[in-house]
Amino acid sequence: MTAMLKEAAPLTQEEAERLLGSLSEDLKKFKRRQLQGEVQDLFKDQGKDW
């Protein structure tokens, strides 16, 4: 991806803000999925199925 970004034309401020917003949303989704996985693991503590 780094190589792809280096080859890309310089971004305008508007394009950069849109890209940053998109990446921020993706990060929120990943964090939410990770947290949901951790919560599910809590309910299977020590082989107990609550």
Rosetta constraint file for C-alpha pairs under 8 A:
AtomPair CA 1 CA 5 HARMONIC 6.21 0.50
AtomPair CA 2 CA 6 HARMONIC 6.22 0.50
AtomPair CA 3 CA 7 HARMONIC 6.31 0.50
AtomPair CA 4 CA 8 HARMONIC 6.28 0.50
AtomPair CA 11 CA 15 HARMONIC 5.74 0.50
AtomPair CA 11 CA 16 HARMONIC 5.81 0.50
AtomPair CA 12 CA 16 HARMONIC 6.14 0.50
AtomPair CA 13 CA 17 HARMONIC 6.13 0.50
AtomPair CA 14 CA 18 HARMONIC 6.20 0.50
AtomPair CA 15 CA 19 HARMONIC 6.12 0.50
AtomPair CA 16 CA 20 HARMONIC 6.04 0.50
AtomPair CA 17 CA 21 HARMONIC 6.02 0.50
AtomPair CA 18 CA 22 HARMONIC 6.19 0.50
AtomPair CA 19 CA 23 HARMONIC 6.19 0.50
AtomPair CA 20 CA 24 HARMONIC 6.06 0.50
AtomPair CA 21 CA 25 HARMONIC 6.27 0.50
AtomPair CA 22 CA 26 HARMONIC 6.30 0.50
AtomPair CA 23 CA 27 HARMONIC 6.16 0.50
AtomPair CA 24 CA 28 HARMONIC 6.29 0.50
AtomPair CA 25 CA 29 HARMONIC 6.32 0.50
AtomPair CA 26 CA 30 HARMONIC 6.28 0.50
AtomPair CA 27 CA 31 HARMONIC 6.13 0.50
AtomPair CA 28 CA 32 HARMONIC 6.05 0.50
AtomPair CA 29 CA 33 HARMONIC 6.18 0.50
AtomPair CA 30 CA 34 HARMONIC 6.12 0.50
AtomPair CA 31 CA 35 HARMONIC 6.07 0.50
AtomPair CA 32 CA 36 HARMONIC 6.12 0.50
AtomPair CA 33 CA 37 HARMONIC 6.23 0.50
AtomPair CA 34 CA 38 HARMONIC 6.35 0.50
AtomPair CA 35 CA 39 HARMONIC 6.19 0.50
AtomPair CA 36 CA 40 HARMONIC 6.18 0.50
AtomPair CA 37 CA 41 HARMONIC 6.25 0.50
AtomPair CA 38 CA 42 HARMONIC 6.48 0.50
AtomPair CA 39 CA 43 HARMONIC 6.98 0.50
AtomPair CA 40 CA 44 HARMONIC 6.98 0.50
AtomPair CA 41 CA 45 HARMONIC 6.62 0.50
AtomPair CA 43 CA 48 HARMONIC 7.30 0.50
AtomPair CA 43 CA 49 HARMONIC 6.18 0.50
AtomPair CA 43 CA 50 HARMONIC 5.61 0.50
AtomPair CA 44 CA 48 HARMONIC 5.29 0.50
AtomPair CA 44 CA 49 HARMONIC 5.12 0.50
AtomPair CA 44 CA 50 HARMONIC 6.85 0.50
AtomPair CA 45 CA 49 HARMONIC 7.46 0.50
